[in-house]
């Protein structure tokens, strides 16, 4: 058994959660905040048996798309300076797959 931990942008989270439910996967959804842009993320915890990993990864890949976004430099904003917006890639997913030694559900 594995624990899939998927960190996705908040914009993608509802579509991803719906797709996981539709495919029969249960998950726990946690609010989280990203480091660089300090924007809202959602972290999904998904317990799966080993043969299901490719299917879960494909669902995440389909529903957590990266996109370009113009943002101001967080450091300049914190110092009260305005800067020209910078084009950065946001979204997508960061996924970890960890072994699970034991699973209990009560």
Secondary structure by P-SEA (a helix, b strand, c coil): cbbbbbbbcccaaaaaaaaaaaabbbbbbbbbbbcccccbbbbbbbbbcccaaaaaaaaaaacbbbbbbbbccaaaaaacccccbbbbbcbbbbbbbbbbcccccc
